[in-house]
């Protein structure tokens, strides 16, 4: 009986691990429109890019393997910069003056992930 339970548990664990994608996708949007999607598990080295708002505002986004942040912005309150690294999907990075939102989703939830 213990052996049967162990086999069932092992099979369940294997199924759970194989069904998970393992990666996280950072979805960068501005005023509700997706600007870019980045599979953070595929990022090999650090890079950054700029997102320009229609009102002339600028956010500089820094991407490293497994994480993302807003490293620089010209908004007055700097809340997006102060939020630091976005490690998981618990709370997004938001820059209200520029309409920018960065959120994390499971890789399986996004079909068109791009690794900048």
Secondary structure, 3 states (H helix, E strand, C coil): CHHHHHHHHHHHHHHHHHHCCCCEEEEEEECCEEEEEEEHHHCCCCEEEEEECCCCCEEEEEEECCEEEEEEECCCCCHHHHCCCECCCCCCEEEHHHCEEEEEEEHHHCCCCECC
